[in-house]
Amino acid sequence: MAKQEELVFGIHAVSALFEQAPERFIEIWLLKGREDERLLPIINLARKYGISAQLVQRKVLDDKCDGEQHQGIVARVKQGKQYNENDIEDILQAASAKNQSPFLLILDGVTDPHNLGACLRNADAAGVQAIIVPKDKAAKITATVRKVAVGAAETVPLVQVTNLVRTMKQLQGMGVWIIGTAGETDTCLYDVKLDGPMALVMGAEGKGMRRLTREHCDQLVKLPMSGSVSSLNVSVASGICLFEIVRQRLVKSIA
């Protein structure tokens, strides 16, 4: 497969890409014998846009996806837009044009593609304008991420930055309050005002935020944990925190 191409698999991921950018499709492979009501709309879209759709055996799809669950569909597509630090200001300006206050998610070294996909899904549901990640030692958009994200990888920009701390300083200079999650703080998430321009920082699986990242947050918060489990999966924790921000913004808007 050419460098400027990638695979997308899973019904939701392929459907979402058709909605966002049908021009990116090159060809589609479908599981032979599974032309059911879930795949039929995709087959019709492929015909509409003149995209080659081949019926193949399950092993062909399994081999293309390295054994991942593909739900009977794999697509070869042109690579999507790659975002970097130069795009952050444009993303926030576009949000401002819609009267949206800055709302970002920063992932410091999250390496598991399933966690990244779930975080993208959370971010899309909460109305986050972009997820910011370091270029090195962090998960990137892959076919697995797209499938787990069930379409959110096409709607939420993943911005890769060279220096995370420098980007955080840039955001702070733009009036964005940066709140980080850390178990060692005494401040509970629910005791903090979170209704302004906001960037939420979540640390890596097991390790949390790196020292410099933690030191450059404006405030640290933790989730109240009552049981024997000391921490939550990063995607679960990010969902809780993001929707507390959403809740506070809704309360402010109707006050």
VOGU-3710 file (C-alpha; in Angstrom, 3 decimals, decimal comma):
1> makqeelvfg> 0,000/0,000/0,000  1,343/3,456/-0,929  2,564/5,775/1,812  -0,227/8,279/1,190  -2,878/5,597/1,584  -4,409/3,847/4,598  -6,978/1,221/5,491  -10,311/1,869/7,177  -12,446/-1,000/8,450  -15,663/-1,445/10,396
11> ihavsalfeq> -19,170/-0,396/9,354  -19,333/2,823/11,410  -15,845/3,986/10,431  -16,423/3,416/6,706  -19,899/4,992/6,826  -18,566/8,064/8,634  -15,824/8,511/6,062  -18,408/8,335/3,265  -20,309/11,142/4,997  -17,229/13,318/5,505
21> aperfieiwl> -14,990/12,642/2,521  -16,231/10,180/-0,137  -13,543/11,429/-2,512  -10,885/9,689/-0,411  -12,075/6,161/-1,271  -10,000/4,079/-3,671  -11,539/0,616/-3,332  -13,619/-1,460/-0,927  -13,522/-5,150/-0,024  -16,705/-6,773/1,322
31> lkgrederll> -17,270/-10,147/2,926  -18,774/-12,491/0,354  -22,257/-13,584/1,376  -22,824/-10,670/3,764  -24,703/-8,220/1,582  -27,160/-7,557/4,427  -29,101/-4,445/5,479  -26,100/-3,009/7,380  -23,726/-3,266/4,439  -26,209/-2,516/1,659
41> piinlarkyg> -26,166/1,298/2,190  -22,359/1,258/1,879  -22,560/-0,876/-1,266  -25,023/1,613/-2,757  -22,740/4,536/-1,883  -19,791/2,781/-3,524  -21,855/2,380/-6,699  -22,999/6,005/-6,526  -19,411/7,300/-6,381  -18,025/4,753/-8,825
51> isaqlvqrkv> -15,815/3,034/-6,253  -14,662/-0,514/-6,896  -16,294/-2,937/-4,425  -14,992/-6,512/-4,406  -16,602/-9,499/-2,684  -13,902/-11,592/-0,980  -13,523/-14,443/1,507  -13,163/-13,727/5,240  -9,462/-14,661/5,262  -8,686/-11,871/2,801
61> lddkcdgeqh> -10,261/-9,317/5,152  -8,661/-10,891/8,230  -5,218/-10,683/6,604  -5,667/-7,045/5,627  -6,680/-6,135/9,210  -4,130/-8,331/11,019  -6,960/-10,188/12,720  -8,841/-7,100/13,987  -12,654/-7,157/13,912  -13,589/-5,661/10,522
71> qgivarvkqg> -17,363/-6,407/10,487  -17,090/-7,606/6,909  -15,789/-4,420/5,295  -12,343/-2,948/4,594  -11,605/0,140/2,500  -8,387/1,455/0,975  -8,452/5,250/1,091  -6,266/8,281/0,506  -4,618/9,523/3,700  -6,549/12,238/5,514
81> kqynendied> -5,340/15,651/6,647  -2,523/15,619/9,182  -2,815/18,340/11,842  0,092/20,023/13,681  0,675/22,925/16,068  0,197/25,447/13,253  -3,436/24,369/12,942  -4,471/25,002/16,554  -5,173/28,700/16,108  -7,251/28,021/12,977
91> ilqaasaknq> -9,258/25,354/14,839  -10,028/27,756/17,684  -10,875/30,578/15,275  -13,342/28,286/13,509  -14,894/27,451/16,894  -15,090/31,141/17,779  -16,913/31,822/14,512  -19,579/29,413/15,790  -19,659/31,209/19,168  -17,970/28,241/20,832
101> spfllildgv> -15,553/28,719/23,722  -12,234/26,804/23,406  -12,666/23,203/24,532  -9,686/20,886/23,983  -8,436/17,515/25,184  -4,691/16,950/25,628  -3,419/13,376/25,872  0,080/13,141/27,323  1,603/9,950/25,968  -1,470/7,743/25,507
111> tdphnlgacl> -0,090/4,869/23,423  -2,944/2,342/23,245  -4,919/2,743/19,974  -8,110/1,477/21,597  -7,840/4,161/24,283  -7,194/6,849/21,678  -10,193/5,690/19,664  -12,411/5,776/22,756  -11,099/9,243/23,682  -11,942/10,484/20,178
121> rnadaagvqa> -15,458/9,129/20,609  -15,796/10,868/23,991  -14,425/14,100/22,537  -16,872/14,085/19,640  -19,827/13,452/21,967  -18,764/16,242/24,337  -18,145/18,818/21,596  -14,364/18,981/21,944  -12,813/20,942/19,082  -9,540/18,989/18,885
131> iivpkdkaak> -7,376/16,444/20,671  -3,721/17,401/21,089  -1,016/14,728/21,387  2,795/14,706/21,251  4,287/13,450/17,988  6,527/10,942/19,758  5,579/8,071/22,063  1,853/8,468/21,494  -0,806/6,621/19,521  -1,632/7,969/16,073
141> itatvrkvav> -4,660/7,555/13,827  -4,773/3,985/12,529  -7,478/1,722/11,166  -7,959/0,305/14,676  -8,345/3,797/16,135  -10,891/4,689/13,453  -12,955/1,573/14,149  -13,012/2,132/17,931  -13,856/5,803/17,397  -16,928/4,774/15,304
151> gaaetvplvq> -16,687/7,852/13,086  -15,230/10,379/15,538  -11,785/10,153/13,915  -13,349/11,922/10,931  -14,889/14,755/12,967  -12,380/15,548/15,739  -8,944/16,777/14,559  -5,986/14,953/16,150  -3,248/17,579/16,406  0,290/16,250/16,723
161> vtnlvrtmkq> 2,733/18,699/18,317  6,506/18,602/18,626  6,641/20,094/22,133  3,597/19,594/24,346  4,644/22,090/27,027  5,257/24,796/24,425  1,790/24,172/23,005  0,282/24,411/26,486  2,001/27,785/26,951  0,640/28,898/23,582
171> lqgmgvwiig> -2,883/28,000/24,674  -2,459/29,763/28,006  -1,379/32,866/26,103  -4,681/32,641/24,212  -6,649/32,622/27,469  -7,223/28,875/27,714  -7,244/27,467/31,253  -5,394/24,147/31,431  -6,595/21,620/33,962  -4,723/18,369/34,535
181> tagetdtcly> -5,805/15,165/36,227  -3,517/13,793/38,926  -4,288/11,395/41,754  -1,935/13,115/44,218  -3,872/16,379/44,388  -6,467/17,061/47,089  -8,747/19,022/44,752  -11,804/17,143/43,498  -13,014/17,624/39,928  -16,483/18,582/41,175
191> dvkldgpmal> -15,168/21,398/43,391  -13,614/23,385/40,510  -15,145/25,940/38,154  -14,829/24,537/34,636  -17,131/26,663/32,474  -14,595/28,890/30,682  -12,094/28,354/27,832  -10,682/24,981/28,784  -8,109/22,323/27,892  -8,243/19,059/29,829
201> vmgaegkgmr> -5,000/17,087/30,179  -5,093/13,330/30,671  -1,945/11,336/31,392  -0,666/8,113/29,897  -1,955/4,687/30,860  -0,503/3,734/34,244  2,017/6,570/34,447  -0,127/9,679/34,371  1,192/13,008/33,149  4,891/13,612/32,742
211> rltrehcdql> 6,499/15,965/35,302  6,859/18,968/32,980  3,315/18,583/31,713  1,997/18,465/35,271  4,028/21,545/36,275  2,583/23,621/33,429  -1,076/22,931/34,204  -2,998/25,838/35,742  -4,763/23,469/38,120  -4,758/19,797/39,029
221> vklpmsgsvs> -7,871/17,815/39,905  -8,742/14,236/40,736  -11,790/12,024/40,536  -13,221/10,863/43,883  -12,443/7,154/44,172  -14,370/5,229/46,813  -13,538/1,596/46,033  -10,410/-0,518/46,011  -9,495/0,465/42,426  -6,936/3,277/42,477
231> slnvsvasgi> -7,454/4,598/38,943  -9,700/4,396/35,883  -8,932/3,688/32,256  -7,873/6,949/30,554  -10,815/6,919/28,157  -13,307/6,373/30,988  -11,727/9,104/33,116  -11,595/11,513/30,180  -15,300/10,934/29,496  -16,225/11,731/33,100
241> clfeivrqrl> -14,116/14,897/33,141  -15,243/16,135/29,725  -18,902/15,793/30,584  -18,453/17,587/33,904  -17,146/20,510/31,832  -20,167/20,131/29,529  -22,516/20,065/32,538  -21,044/23,238/34,018  -21,231/25,034/30,674  -24,886/24,067/30,289
251> vksia> -25,685/25,280/33,790  -23,931/28,589/33,078  -25,786/29,034/29,774  -29,216/28,728/31,401  -28,391/30,676/34,576
//
